[in-house]
Amino acid sequence: MIKPVALSIAGFDSGNGAGVETDIKVYEIMGVHGVGVTTAITSQNTLGISHVFPIPSEVVKRQLEALLSDFEVKSAKLGMVYTKEQFNVVVELLADKIPLVTDPVIYAKDGTPLIKDIEDYKKVILPRTTVLTPNAVEASILSGVKVMGINDAEKACKELSRQYNIPYVIVKGGHMEGEYSIDVLYDGEKDQYFKIGYKRIVYNKNTHGTGSVFATAISAGLAKGKDVVFSFRSARELLQKAIYYGLNIGKGIGPVDPITPALVKSMKFEVIEEMHKFAYEVEQWKNFYKLIPEVQSNLAHSIDPDFVTGLEDIAVFRDRIVRNWDNKVKVGLPVVFGKPTHTARLLLSIMKFKKGARVLINIKFTDEAVRLLKEIGYEVIEVNRELEPNPQIEGKSMEWLVNHVYMTYGDVPNVIFDRGVKGKEAMIRLWTSSVEEILSALKYLSDRL
């Protein structure tokens, strides 16, 4: 197998929130083989940087020479470069044909300076840059234009492009005011602007490493032969997800997590496969139709509960599990995520109390079915639906059901049933930790009813 190779030139973050190690991680996520040159070793954690040890420029040079003599580097990302000597080494050795995405990390989030001489940085690094990705504060320092809003960002982009002959400048909107974070890309050659806006994720303070992830993802796109605009869009999408899953670790500002979006995607694929297995199995069973209530059934299946953030991480069948006139069962494929069915809402509510809950189905109530579920070892709770205060409020019944059970019994057992009320059919709801377990329980029931 052959992958494109991309290069990160940056400091080492001992807290693994940014820097060369995070860049290589992002490259791999984006389908690129990442290699790295370390310019400094930082002593840092989520609370900030306590010490910076610059790597001698001769060592930086040897790292670069070793990599460039062996690998066909398709693009490079520049993060922390600390000294004038390091600036010169990078520009001297990095061939002009290799596009350079520069994340101008002038200050760390705690205010620690990460560039020793900004004026030399402007003279040496900026003219060699292909894509510059400052935030609003960095753009203000480098351009002399105070960036407070979109119009300021456009001016700063154009000024930086003109003054330092930078083909593309992106001013990120994270430090600007407004409900939406809007990034502005300026194409200096075509004199065009491109903008991408995302609703701010205000509840997650863990944003360490946003600049590293964004610039590296752009570099990855360029390494794969994509143009700057495409790479900009895909990088912004990855960054939004990385912020969404920002890690609440340490005592300060935790890092964004670019890995989790890929993990969640793979988990969802596994869920879909397991639900297809469920559909195939029950459609073959002779007596599964006996478990289908009048309102029909559906199965809800979540990804790993530790990664569930809402209904978007819970899958159901798009259409219900139905019993046909000839007692054949038909499962309403395809599998979809985020559909607000009763089963999905119920599973999400149960997961607040039971981390092991991953799969849930609603089946027809009979006293014999309840007895059989007890027989195979499940704890069973009966709920009186007449106690529900506002049954007419759409989407609240399942939340009430779970809260009522927990407040009454101090737990949420695997089986919750009710005998129905006017307008609501009697129902059994069974949750388990796996598709295999729920299939086993349902087979036991269907063979004996």
Beta strands, then each sheet from edge to edge (+ up, - down):
strand 1: 5-13
strand 2: 33-45
strand 3: 48-54
strand 4: 73-78
strand 5: 100-102
strand 6: 131-132
strand 7: 168-171
strand 8: 180-187
strand 9: 192-199
strand 10: 299-302
strand 11: 314-317
strand 12: 322-323
strand 13: 329-330
strand 14: 335-337
strand 15: 359-364
strand 16: 380-382
strand 17: 415-418
strand 18: 427-432
sheet 1: 3+ 2- 1- 4- 5- 6- 7- 8+ 9-
sheet 2: 14+ 11- 10+ 15- 18+ 17- 16-
sheet 3: 12+ 13-
end
